[in-house]
Amino acid sequence: MTTSIAIRTVSYPNLGWDTAADLYLPPGFDEAKEYPAIVSTHPIGSCKEQTAGNVYAKGLAREGFVVLVHDASFQGASGGMPRFIEDPAIRVSDIRFAVDYLQSLPYVDAARVGAIGVCAGGAYTVHAGITDHRLKALASITGVNYGRLIREGFAQFKPLEFVENMARMRTEEAQGGARHVADLLPESVEAGRRAGLADIDVLEATEYYKTARGRQPNGATSQLMSFSSAAMGWDAFLNAETLLTQPLMVVIGSKPGAFGAYRDGWEIYGRAASREKQIVVAEGWSHYDLYDKPEPVAIAMAQVVPFFKSTLQGETP
């Protein structure tokens, strides 16, 4: 019996395009058996080969789960035009299509599907669970409510001005102008500091995405800003008080940054109607430490693994 995981590159239909995904299979995988499965969702500007895949999907596959990590629509190797759209409703829809695909596989137990996500992917996962109860357990790793973030930090706390700017961009593009694709991060930590950026999240994001530590060809850190108005009226946690009843685990670092995972983690923990809910605070660690640093990831996985084994495999922690 093999003791290593296997990764299969797969694709499946989405709304009007195909989704590209990696399927992480557990050691000793046997297609004649049925396995619990987990959808893993990446952050904004990221891709399936980064933290949601090469850290969390890989770690959960080692523990006996089939894990599907997909590229968001309009991003990575997935289809959809124009490129680099970050639309929360479509990102949540991507999770639903991932569940569809997993439930079509003969070796997946359709009644035992959960979801995990990192950064905005964590909040997208929460919202998917609010509206899709095929998901039986949810884990948010340093989750960020992207609707709140774009209204606040991205808009520099001037949301009306920001949405009006996006309207002007969209009009220019509709009349033949160039697409307004923005790189969300400076080209280096040093460049960020020279530009006067000092926030821990911005600088650590740059260090992750713009260096060999986390850089991947499809981790573009880019966004089509003219289409981002779709996020302005969106709330990842809408109706959590009544509809979010599945078991929920929230993992956050104790060092807060401008992206707001710390505050969002406590908010959804408080708002969720889930009878079974846990919050894990990785003391002394930050948002981007939880992407791939061995010690904080170990803190997260020490709680996430037994959580999913209990909720999806029926094992007693």
C-alpha positions as CSV (number, residue, x, y, z in Angstrom):
1,M,0.0,0.0,0.0
2,T,1.3,3.4,-0.9
3,T,1.9,5.9,1.9
4,S,1.9,9.0,-0.3
5,I,-0.9,11.0,-1.6
6,A,-1.7,11.3,-5.3
7,I,-2.8,14.5,-7.2
8,R,-5.0,14.3,-10.3
9,T,-5.6,17.3,-12.5
10,V,-9.3,17.4,-13.4
11,S,-11.8,19.7,-15.0
12,Y,-15.6,19.9,-14.9
13,P,-18.4,22.2,-16.3
14,N,-19.2,25.5,-14.5
15,L,-21.8,28.0,-15.7
16,G,-20.5,28.5,-19.3
17,W,-16.9,27.5,-19.0
18,D,-14.8,24.7,-17.3
19,T,-13.3,24.8,-13.9
20,A,-9.7,23.5,-13.5
21,A,-9.0,21.7,-10.3
22,D,-6.6,19.3,-8.5
23,L,-8.0,16.3,-6.8
24,Y,-5.8,15.2,-3.8
25,L,-6.2,11.5,-3.0
26,P,-5.3,9.9,0.3
27,P,-2.6,7.3,0.8
28,G,-3.7,3.8,-0.3
29,F,-6.5,5.3,-2.3
30,D,-8.9,2.6,-3.6
31,E,-11.6,3.6,-6.2
32,A,-13.8,0.7,-4.9
33,K,-14.2,2.5,-1.6
34,E,-16.2,5.5,-0.5
35,Y,-14.4,8.5,1.1
36,P,-15.5,11.7,2.8
37,A,-14.5,14.7,0.7
38,I,-13.6,18.3,1.2
39,V,-13.7,21.4,-1.1
40,S,-10.7,23.7,-0.6
41,T,-11.0,27.3,-1.7
42,H,-8.1,29.7,-2.3
43,P,-7.7,33.4,-1.4
44,I,-8.3,36.3,-3.8
45,G,-5.4,36.7,-6.3
46,S,-4.3,33.2,-5.5
47,C,-4.6,29.8,-7.3
48,K,-5.1,26.1,-6.5
49,E,-1.3,25.4,-6.3
50,Q,-0.8,27.8,-3.3
51,T,-1.9,27.5,0.3
52,A,-5.4,26.0,-0.3
53,G,-3.8,23.2,-2.3
54,N,-0.2,22.6,-1.3
55,V,-0.7,23.1,2.4
56,Y,-4.3,22.4,3.5
57,A,-5.6,20.1,0.7
58,K,-2.4,18.1,1.0
59,G,-2.5,17.9,4.8
60,L,-6.2,16.7,4.8
61,A,-5.6,14.2,2.0
62,R,-2.9,12.6,4.2
63,E,-5.5,12.1,6.9
64,G,-7.8,10.1,4.6
65,F,-10.0,12.7,2.8
66,V,-10.5,13.2,-0.9
67,V,-9.9,17.0,-1.3
68,L,-10.8,19.1,-4.4
69,V,-9.0,22.4,-4.7
70,H,-10.2,24.5,-7.7
71,D,-9.1,27.6,-9.5
72,A,-11.7,30.4,-9.3
73,S,-13.7,31.2,-12.4
74,F,-11.9,33.8,-14.5
75,Q,-8.7,33.0,-12.7
76,G,-5.8,30.5,-12.8
77,A,-6.4,27.6,-15.3
78,S,-10.2,27.9,-15.1
79,G,-12.2,29.4,-17.9
80,G,-14.3,32.5,-18.0
81,M,-13.9,35.9,-19.7
82,P,-12.9,38.6,-19.1
83,R,-10.0,37.5,-16.9
84,F,-9.3,38.4,-13.2
85,I,-12.9,38.9,-12.1
86,E,-13.4,38.6,-8.4
87,D,-17.1,38.3,-7.9
88,P,-18.2,36.8,-4.5
89,A,-21.4,35.4,-5.8
90,I,-19.6,33.5,-8.6
91,R,-16.8,32.4,-6.1
92,V,-19.5,30.9,-3.9
93,S,-21.1,29.3,-7.0
94,D,-17.7,27.8,-7.8
95,I,-17.9,26.0,-4.5
96,R,-21.3,24.6,-5.3
97,F,-20.0,23.3,-8.7
98,A,-17.1,21.7,-6.8
99,V,-19.7,19.9,-4.6
100,D,-21.6,18.8,-7.7
101,Y,-18.4,17.3,-9.1
102,L,-17.4,15.5,-5.9
103,Q,-20.9,14.1,-5.6
104,S,-20.6,12.7,-9.1
105,L,-17.5,10.6,-8.2
106,P,-18.3,7.0,-7.3
107,Y,-15.6,6.9,-4.6
108,V,-17.0,10.0,-2.8
109,D,-19.7,9.6,-0.2
110,A,-22.2,12.3,-1.3
111,A,-23.5,12.6,2.3
112,R,-20.1,13.4,3.7
113,V,-18.8,16.5,2.0
114,G,-17.2,19.4,3.9
115,A,-15.4,22.6,2.9
116,I,-12.3,24.6,3.9
117,G,-11.0,27.9,2.6
118,V,-8.2,30.4,3.2
119,C,-8.5,34.2,3.6
120,A,-11.4,35.3,1.4
121,G,-11.8,31.6,0.5
122,G,-12.6,31.0,4.1
123,A,-15.5,33.5,4.1
124,Y,-16.7,32.2,0.7
125,T,-16.7,28.8,2.3
126,V,-18.9,30.1,5.2
127,H,-21.3,31.7,2.8
128,A,-21.5,28.6,0.7
129,G,-22.4,26.7,3.8
130,I,-25.1,29.2,4.7
131,T,-26.8,28.6,1.4
132,D,-25.8,25.0,0.5
133,H,-26.5,22.4,3.2
134,R,-24.9,19.6,1.1
135,L,-21.8,20.9,3.0
136,K,-21.8,19.1,6.3
137,A,-18.9,20.8,8.0
138,L,-17.0,24.1,7.4
139,A,-13.5,25.3,8.3
140,S,-12.4,28.9,7.8
141,I,-8.6,29.5,7.9
142,T,-7.9,33.2,8.6
143,G,-11.1,34.0,6.8
144,V,-11.8,37.5,5.4
145,N,-15.2,38.9,4.6
146,Y,-14.3,40.3,1.2
147,G,-17.4,42.5,1.0
148,R,-16.4,44.3,4.2
149,L,-12.8,44.5,3.0
150,I,-13.6,46.1,-0.3
151,R,-15.9,48.7,1.3
152,E,-13.3,49.6,3.9
153,G,-9.6,48.9,3.1
154,F,-9.8,48.6,-0.7
155,A,-12.0,51.8,-0.8
156,Q,-9.8,53.6,1.7
157,F,-13.0,54.0,3.7
158,K,-14.6,56.0,0.9
159,P,-17.0,53.4,-0.5
160,L,-19.2,55.7,-2.5
161,E,-16.2,57.3,-4.2
162,F,-14.8,53.9,-4.9
163,V,-18.0,52.5,-6.5
164,E,-18.3,55.6,-8.6
165,N,-14.8,55.2,-9.9
166,M,-15.6,51.6,-10.8
167,A,-18.6,52.7,-12.7
168,R,-16.5,55.1,-14.7
169,M,-14.0,52.3,-15.5
170,R,-16.8,50.0,-16.6
171,T,-18.2,52.7,-18.9
172,E,-14.8,53.3,-20.5
173,E,-14.3,49.6,-21.1
174,A,-17.8,49.2,-22.6
175,Q,-16.9,51.9,-25.0
176,G,-13.7,50.2,-26.1
177,G,-11.2,51.2,-23.5
178,A,-8.5,49.0,-22.0
179,R,-9.4,46.7,-19.1
180,H,-8.5,48.1,-15.7
181,V,-6.6,45.2,-14.3
182,A,-4.7,46.0,-11.0
183,D,-2.0,44.2,-9.3
184,L,-3.2,44.2,-5.7
185,L,0.3,44.2,-4.2
186,P,3.6,46.0,-4.7
187,E,6.3,44.2,-6.7
188,S,8.4,43.6,-3.5
189,V,8.4,44.2,0.2
190,E,11.0,46.9,-0.3
191,A,8.9,48.6,-2.9
192,G,6.0,48.6,-0.6
193,R,8.0,50.2,2.2
194,R,9.3,52.8,-0.2
195,A,5.7,53.6,-1.0
196,G,4.9,54.1,2.6
197,L,3.1,50.8,3.2
198,A,3.5,49.5,6.8
199,D,0.6,47.2,7.5
200,I,1.6,43.7,8.4
201,D,-1.0,42.1,6.1
202,V,0.1,44.0,3.0
203,L,3.8,43.5,3.5
204,E,3.5,39.8,4.5
205,A,1.2,39.2,1.5
206,T,3.8,40.7,-0.7
207,E,6.5,38.5,0.9
208,Y,4.3,35.4,0.3
209,Y,3.1,36.0,-3.2
210,K,6.1,37.9,-4.7
211,T,8.9,35.6,-3.6
212,A,9.9,32.0,-4.1
213,R,8.1,31.2,-0.8
214,G,4.7,31.2,-2.3
215,R,4.9,32.4,-5.9
216,Q,3.1,30.3,-8.5
217,P,2.6,31.1,-12.2
218,N,-1.2,31.4,-11.8
219,G,-1.1,33.3,-8.5
220,A,-1.5,36.5,-10.3
221,T,-2.5,38.8,-7.4
222,S,-4.5,40.7,-10.0
223,Q,-8.1,41.9,-10.2
224,L,-10.3,43.5,-12.8
225,M,-11.3,46.5,-10.8
226,S,-14.1,47.6,-13.1
227,F,-16.0,44.5,-12.2
228,S,-15.4,44.6,-8.5
229,S,-18.5,46.7,-7.8
230,A,-20.3,43.3,-7.5
231,A,-18.6,42.9,-4.1
232,M,-19.5,46.2,-2.7
233,G,-23.0,45.2,-1.5
234,W,-22.0,41.6,-0.5
235,D,-21.7,40.2,3.0
236,A,-20.2,36.8,3.6
237,F,-22.1,36.3,6.8
238,L,-25.6,37.3,5.7
239,N,-28.2,35.1,7.4
240,A,-25.6,33.2,9.4
241,E,-27.8,33.7,12.5
242,T,-30.6,31.6,11.0
243,L,-29.1,29.4,8.2
244,L,-25.6,28.5,9.3
245,T,-26.3,25.4,11.3
246,Q,-23.5,23.1,10.3
247,P,-20.5,22.4,12.5
248,L,-18.0,25.3,12.1
249,M,-14.4,25.8,12.9
250,V,-12.7,29.2,12.6
251,V,-8.9,29.6,12.8
252,I,-7.3,33.0,13.1
253,G,-3.9,34.4,14.1
254,S,-3.6,36.7,17.1
255,K,-1.8,39.4,15.2
256,P,-4.4,41.6,13.6
257,G,-3.8,43.3,10.2
258,A,-5.6,45.5,7.8
259,F,-7.3,42.7,6.0
260,G,-9.4,42.0,9.1
261,A,-9.3,38.2,9.5
262,Y,-9.1,38.6,13.3
263,R,-12.3,40.7,13.6
264,D,-14.1,38.7,10.9
265,G,-13.3,35.4,12.7
266,W,-14.8,36.5,15.9
267,E,-17.8,38.0,14.1
268,I,-18.8,34.8,12.3
269,Y,-18.1,32.7,15.4
270,G,-20.5,34.9,17.3
271,R,-23.1,35.1,14.5
272,A,-23.3,31.5,13.4
273,A,-26.3,29.5,14.5
274,S,-24.2,26.4,14.6
275,R,-24.6,24.4,17.8
276,E,-21.1,23.0,17.2
277,K,-18.7,25.8,16.6
278,Q,-15.1,26.4,17.7
279,I,-12.6,29.2,17.3
280,V,-8.9,28.6,17.4
281,V,-6.5,31.6,17.9
282,A,-2.9,30.9,16.9
283,E,-1.2,33.0,19.5
284,G,1.8,35.1,18.2
285,W,1.0,34.3,14.6
286,S,-0.4,36.5,11.7
287,H,-2.7,36.1,8.8
288,Y,0.0,35.1,6.3
289,D,1.8,32.9,8.8
290,L,-1.2,30.6,8.6
291,Y,-0.7,30.2,4.8
292,D,2.3,28.0,5.1
293,K,4.5,28.5,8.1
294,P,5.0,25.1,9.7
295,E,4.3,26.0,13.3
296,P,1.0,28.0,12.9
297,V,-0.2,25.5,10.2
298,A,0.4,22.7,12.7
299,I,-1.7,24.6,15.3
300,A,-4.5,24.9,12.7
301,M,-4.3,21.3,11.5
302,A,-4.2,19.9,15.0
303,Q,-7.8,21.2,15.4
304,V,-9.0,21.0,11.8
305,V,-8.2,17.3,11.3
306,P,-10.1,16.0,14.3
307,F,-12.9,18.4,13.5
308,F,-13.4,16.9,10.1
309,K,-12.8,13.4,11.3
310,S,-15.6,13.9,13.8
311,T,-18.0,15.6,11.6
312,L,-17.4,13.7,8.3
313,Q,-16.0,10.4,9.5
314,G,-17.8,10.0,12.8
315,E,-14.7,9.6,14.7
316,T,-14.6,10.7,18.4
317,P,-11.9,13.4,18.9
